[in-house]
Amino acid sequence: MSTNEAAWLLKPKGDLRVFPAAFPVPSQDEIVINNQAFAIQPLDATVLGEESIDVPYPAILGNGVAGIVEEAGGSVTKFKKGDRVISDTPSYQLKQTKYGGWQKYVVGREATTVHLAKHTTFDDAAVMPFALLTAVAALKLKLGMDKPGTLHSGKALIWSASGSVGGYAVQYAASVGYEVVTTASPRKFDYVRGLGANEVLDYNDDHIVLKLRDLGPYEFVMSASGDVKGANAISDILQPFGGEFASTHPKTEAMQLAPNVSLLYDLFSMATQKKENEGFTNWWYEDYLPLALAGGVKPTPLEKRSGGLYRVQEACDDILGGRNMSKIVLNPQASFL
């Protein structure tokens, strides 16, 4: 039997330690994945560095992997040994180490796993699902935006569109037919336009609220950054009638929202792990995500780092310290040297 190894978190806010882990055993509806790539998400970094989600210790963090099926449970029908797949693992919901993405062999559920097209690299696959799901669940599941190809008219506002979530939100809204208005830093204007944005404005512009209000009204509004400045600006943009907007972070005391404005927040990246979202989940894994991974959606820029599991701590520190703008991807099979 192959041997397993993981980056272990032994205590809250501790440093990761790489040492052996039990070879995971799948349940009837699960698969074991030979993990070839995972992306470090901001959620992972905050769980590690700030204990934003309670986990039992020792823990293996990370909740999305791309790799090759090593073993399939008895009731699995969609996958077999050798298949190339991407899987959203329920590590932060079920809190069992076998689902943690920061290890060489990971257990995934058949229901939240999809096949990878031959031309899609493991690295590109690893960077997409988490942020893409955040964007699509916010727009479609929370705000009620329709499916791609329905060709609606109207406008959508995406605040802070140059990051991974914002970029995917732009692509999704444009695919549904909306004219997309966004904000970004000037050096990212061309990149965001290339994703499908019709208008891109500088969010540091002193007159940004007035300019965005003049470009409205908007049928859908989302803050992809979830920051205080963006929330307050959106509240002003929605005046005088008010409205609602989705945000990647919950409302805080520093946000001064008007009484007629509602901030809608959820852990959008975990939407497909909830039973009440079964219809959305089926559409996501059976229809939308496979097409997105096959080239229907442009993946966010990534940085591939060497060192495998031994570089996870450094990657998380860089994300929390704001020292990296691209999505960091690691191969857990790689050695330290």
C-alpha positions as CSV (number, residue, x, y, z in Angstrom):
1,M,0.0,0.0,0.0
2,S,1.1,3.5,-0.7
3,T,2.2,5.7,2.2
4,N,0.6,8.9,3.1
5,E,2.0,12.2,4.5
6,A,0.3,15.4,5.6
7,A,0.9,18.9,6.8
8,W,-0.5,18.7,10.4
9,L,-1.8,21.5,12.6
10,L,-1.2,20.3,16.1
11,K,-2.7,23.2,18.1
12,P,-4.6,26.5,17.5
13,K,-2.5,29.0,15.6
14,G,0.5,26.7,15.7
15,D,3.0,26.0,12.9
16,L,2.4,23.1,10.5
17,R,4.4,20.0,10.9
18,V,4.9,17.5,8.0
19,F,4.8,13.8,9.1
20,P,3.1,10.6,8.2
21,A,-0.7,10.1,8.1
22,A,-2.9,7.0,8.0
23,F,-3.7,6.0,4.4
24,P,-7.4,7.1,4.2
25,V,-10.2,4.6,3.8
26,P,-13.2,5.7,1.7
27,S,-16.9,5.0,2.6
28,Q,-19.2,3.4,0.1
29,D,-19.9,6.7,-1.7
30,E,-16.3,8.1,-1.5
31,I,-13.1,7.9,-3.4
32,V,-9.4,8.1,-2.4
33,I,-7.5,10.7,-4.5
34,N,-3.8,10.7,-5.3
35,N,-3.5,14.4,-4.7
36,Q,-1.6,16.2,-7.4
37,A,-2.4,19.9,-6.7
38,F,-4.2,22.1,-4.2
39,A,-4.6,25.9,-4.0
40,I,-4.2,27.8,-0.8
41,Q,-7.4,29.7,-0.2
42,P,-7.8,32.7,2.1
43,L,-10.2,30.6,4.2
44,D,-7.4,28.1,4.7
45,A,-4.9,30.7,5.7
46,T,-7.3,32.3,8.3
47,V,-8.2,28.9,9.8
48,L,-4.5,28.3,10.2
49,G,-3.4,31.7,11.4
50,E,-6.5,33.1,13.0
51,E,-8.6,30.0,14.0
52,S,-11.6,31.4,12.0
53,I,-13.3,28.0,12.1
54,D,-13.1,25.6,15.0
55,V,-11.4,22.3,14.1
56,P,-10.4,19.3,16.2
57,Y,-6.7,18.9,16.8
58,P,-4.5,17.5,15.4
59,A,-6.0,18.7,12.1
60,I,-5.3,18.5,8.3
61,L,-6.7,21.6,6.7
62,G,-7.6,22.4,3.0
63,N,-10.8,21.5,1.2
64,G,-10.2,21.1,-2.5
65,V,-7.8,18.8,-4.5
66,A,-7.0,17.8,-8.0
67,G,-5.6,14.4,-8.7
68,I,-6.0,10.8,-9.8
69,V,-8.5,8.3,-8.3
70,E,-6.6,5.7,-6.3
71,E,-9.5,3.8,-4.9
72,A,-13.3,3.9,-5.2
73,G,-15.9,2.9,-2.6
74,G,-18.3,0.0,-3.2
75,S,-21.3,2.1,-4.4
76,V,-19.3,4.6,-6.5
77,T,-20.4,4.5,-10.2
78,K,-19.0,7.7,-11.7
79,F,-15.3,7.2,-11.1
80,K,-12.7,4.4,-11.3
81,K,-9.1,4.0,-10.5
82,G,-7.0,6.2,-12.8
83,D,-9.6,8.8,-13.5
84,R,-8.4,12.5,-13.4
85,V,-10.7,14.5,-11.0
86,I,-11.2,17.6,-9.0
87,S,-13.0,17.2,-5.7
88,D,-14.5,19.6,-3.1
89,T,-13.8,17.9,0.2
90,P,-15.9,18.5,3.3
91,S,-13.0,19.0,5.6
92,Y,-14.4,22.1,7.4
93,Q,-18.0,20.7,7.6
94,L,-17.3,17.1,8.7
95,K,-13.9,17.9,10.4
96,Q,-12.3,14.6,9.7
97,T,-8.6,14.4,8.8
98,K,-9.2,12.1,5.8
99,Y,-10.9,15.0,4.0
100,G,-8.1,17.5,4.6
101,G,-6.5,18.7,1.3
102,W,-3.0,19.2,2.7
103,Q,-1.9,15.5,2.3
104,K,-0.8,13.2,-0.4
105,Y,-3.9,11.0,-0.4
106,V,-7.3,12.5,0.3
107,V,-10.9,11.2,0.5
108,G,-13.5,12.9,-1.6
109,R,-17.2,12.4,-2.0
110,E,-18.6,11.1,-5.3
111,A,-21.3,13.7,-5.2
112,T,-18.8,16.6,-5.0
113,T,-16.3,15.4,-7.5
114,V,-16.0,15.9,-11.3
115,H,-13.9,14.5,-14.1
116,L,-11.2,16.6,-15.6
117,A,-10.8,17.1,-19.3
118,K,-7.4,15.7,-20.6
119,H,-6.3,19.2,-21.6
120,T,-7.0,20.7,-18.2
121,T,-4.0,20.8,-15.9
122,F,-4.2,19.8,-12.3
123,D,-2.9,23.2,-11.4
124,D,-5.5,25.1,-13.3
125,A,-8.2,22.8,-11.9
126,A,-7.1,23.3,-8.4
127,V,-7.4,27.1,-8.5
128,M,-10.9,27.3,-9.9
129,P,-13.7,25.6,-7.9
130,F,-13.4,27.3,-4.5
131,A,-13.4,30.9,-5.7
132,L,-15.7,30.2,-8.6
133,L,-18.2,28.6,-6.3
134,T,-18.0,31.6,-4.0
135,A,-18.9,33.9,-6.9
136,V,-21.6,31.8,-8.5
137,A,-23.3,30.8,-5.2
138,A,-23.4,34.5,-4.2
139,L,-24.9,35.6,-7.5
140,K,-27.1,32.7,-8.3
141,L,-28.0,31.1,-5.0
142,K,-28.1,34.1,-2.8
143,L,-29.2,36.9,-5.2
144,G,-31.2,34.8,-7.7
145,M,-29.2,35.5,-10.9
146,D,-30.2,33.1,-13.7
147,K,-28.0,30.5,-15.5
148,P,-25.6,31.3,-18.3
149,G,-27.0,31.5,-21.7
150,T,-30.4,32.9,-20.6
151,L,-29.4,36.3,-22.1
152,H,-30.9,38.8,-19.7
153,S,-30.5,42.5,-20.1
154,G,-29.6,45.0,-17.4
155,K,-26.5,45.7,-15.3
156,A,-24.6,44.0,-12.6
157,L,-22.1,45.7,-10.3
158,I,-19.1,43.8,-9.0
159,W,-17.0,45.7,-6.5
160,S,-13.3,44.7,-6.6
161,A,-13.2,42.5,-9.7
162,S,-9.5,41.9,-10.1
163,G,-9.2,39.1,-7.5
164,S,-10.2,35.5,-8.0
165,V,-13.7,35.8,-6.7
166,G,-14.3,39.1,-8.4
167,G,-13.0,37.9,-11.7
168,Y,-15.2,34.8,-11.7
169,A,-18.2,37.0,-10.7
170,V,-17.5,39.2,-13.7
171,Q,-17.4,36.1,-16.0
172,Y,-20.6,34.6,-14.6
173,A,-22.6,37.8,-14.8
174,A,-21.4,38.4,-18.4
175,S,-22.3,34.8,-19.3
176,V,-25.9,35.4,-18.2
177,G,-26.1,38.5,-20.4
178,Y,-25.7,41.4,-18.0
179,E,-23.7,44.5,-18.7
180,V,-21.0,44.3,-16.0
181,V,-19.7,47.4,-14.2
182,T,-16.7,46.8,-11.9
183,T,-14.0,48.5,-9.8
184,A,-10.3,47.6,-9.8
185,S,-7.0,49.3,-9.5
186,P,-5.9,51.0,-12.8
187,R,-3.1,48.5,-13.5
188,K,-5.8,45.7,-13.6
189,F,-8.2,47.5,-15.9
190,D,-7.2,45.6,-19.1
191,Y,-7.3,42.3,-17.2
192,V,-10.8,42.8,-15.9
193,R,-12.1,44.0,-19.3
194,G,-10.7,40.8,-20.7
195,L,-12.9,38.8,-18.4
196,G,-16.0,40.5,-19.8
197,A,-16.5,43.7,-17.9
198,N,-18.0,46.6,-19.8
199,E,-17.0,49.4,-17.5
200,V,-14.0,49.3,-15.1
201,L,-13.5,52.2,-12.6
202,D,-10.8,53.0,-10.0
203,Y,-12.2,52.2,-6.6
204,N,-9.9,54.8,-5.1
205,D,-11.4,57.6,-7.3
206,D,-12.7,60.3,-5.1
207,H,-15.9,60.4,-7.1
208,I,-16.4,56.7,-7.4
209,V,-19.8,56.6,-5.7
210,L,-21.3,59.3,-8.0
211,K,-19.8,57.7,-11.1
212,L,-21.1,54.2,-10.3
213,R,-24.5,55.6,-9.3
214,D,-24.7,57.4,-12.7
215,L,-24.0,54.1,-14.5
216,G,-26.8,52.3,-12.7
217,P,-29.3,51.1,-11.7
218,Y,-28.1,47.6,-11.1
219,E,-30.1,44.4,-10.9
220,F,-27.4,42.6,-9.0
221,V,-24.6,43.9,-6.8
222,M,-21.8,42.0,-5.2
223,S,-18.7,43.0,-3.1
224,A,-16.1,40.4,-4.0
225,S,-13.6,41.9,-1.5
226,G,-16.1,42.2,1.4
227,D,-14.2,45.2,2.8
228,V,-15.6,48.1,4.8
229,K,-14.9,50.8,2.1
230,G,-16.7,48.7,-0.6
231,A,-19.7,48.0,1.6
232,N,-20.1,51.7,2.5
233,A,-19.7,52.8,-1.1
234,I,-22.3,50.3,-2.3
235,S,-24.8,51.5,0.4
236,D,-24.4,55.0,-1.0
237,I,-24.6,53.8,-4.6
238,L,-27.9,52.1,-4.0
239,Q,-29.6,55.3,-2.8
240,P,-32.2,56.7,-2.8
241,F,-34.2,53.4,-3.2
242,G,-31.8,51.1,-1.3
243,G,-31.5,47.4,-2.0
244,E,-29.4,44.3,-1.2
245,F,-26.0,43.1,-2.1
246,A,-24.0,39.9,-1.6
247,S,-20.6,40.1,0.2
248,T,-17.8,37.7,0.8
249,H,-17.5,38.9,4.4
250,P,-20.2,39.5,7.0
251,K,-21.4,42.9,8.2
252,T,-19.2,44.6,10.8
253,E,-19.7,47.5,13.1
254,A,-17.4,49.6,10.9
255,M,-19.8,49.3,8.0
256,Q,-22.2,52.2,8.0
257,L,-25.0,50.9,5.8
258,A,-28.2,52.8,5.2
259,P,-31.4,51.4,6.8
260,N,-32.7,50.5,3.4
261,V,-29.6,48.4,2.4
262,S,-29.1,44.8,3.3
263,L,-25.8,42.9,3.2
264,L,-26.2,39.2,2.3
265,Y,-23.5,37.0,3.5
266,D,-22.9,33.2,3.7
267,L,-20.0,30.8,3.5
268,F,-20.6,30.6,-0.2
269,S,-17.7,28.3,-0.9
270,M,-19.5,25.6,1.2
271,A,-22.8,25.9,-0.6
272,T,-22.6,22.5,-2.2
273,Q,-22.0,20.8,1.2
274,K,-25.5,21.7,2.4
275,K,-28.5,19.5,1.9
276,E,-30.9,22.4,1.4
277,N,-29.0,23.4,-1.8
278,E,-29.4,20.0,-3.5
279,G,-30.8,21.4,-6.7
280,F,-28.0,23.9,-7.0
281,T,-25.4,21.3,-6.1
282,N,-26.6,18.9,-8.9
283,W,-26.5,21.7,-11.5
284,W,-23.0,22.8,-10.3
285,Y,-21.3,19.4,-10.5
286,E,-23.2,17.9,-13.4
287,D,-23.5,20.9,-15.7
288,Y,-21.7,24.1,-14.8
289,L,-18.3,23.1,-13.2
290,P,-17.3,20.5,-15.9
291,L,-17.9,23.1,-18.6
292,A,-16.0,25.7,-16.6
293,L,-13.0,23.4,-16.1
294,A,-13.0,22.4,-19.8
295,G,-12.4,26.0,-20.8
296,G,-15.7,27.7,-20.4
297,V,-14.2,29.9,-17.6
298,K,-10.8,31.6,-17.6
299,P,-8.9,30.4,-14.6
300,T,-7.4,33.0,-12.2
301,P,-3.6,33.6,-12.4
302,L,-1.7,31.2,-10.3
303,E,1.8,30.8,-8.8
304,K,3.1,27.2,-8.7
305,R,5.5,26.8,-5.8
306,S,8.0,24.0,-5.2
307,G,8.5,22.2,-1.9
308,G,5.1,20.5,-1.6
309,L,3.7,20.2,1.9
310,Y,6.7,21.9,3.4
311,R,5.8,25.2,1.8
312,V,2.2,25.4,3.0
313,Q,3.0,27.4,6.1
314,E,5.0,30.0,4.1
315,A,2.2,30.3,1.5
316,C,-0.4,30.9,4.2
317,D,1.8,33.5,5.9
318,D,2.2,35.3,2.5
319,I,-1.6,35.4,2.0
320,L,-2.3,36.7,5.5
321,G,0.4,39.3,5.1
322,G,-0.9,40.5,1.7
323,R,2.4,39.5,0.0
324,N,0.8,37.4,-2.8
325,M,-1.8,38.4,-5.4
326,S,-1.9,35.2,-7.4
327,K,-3.4,31.9,-6.2
328,I,-0.6,29.7,-4.8
329,V,-0.7,26.1,-5.9
330,L,1.3,23.3,-4.4
331,N,1.9,19.6,-5.3
332,P,1.9,17.5,-2.1
333,Q,3.8,14.7,-3.9
334,A,6.8,17.0,-4.3
335,S,9.8,16.8,-2.0
336,F,11.1,19.7,0.0
337,L,14.3,20.0,-2.1
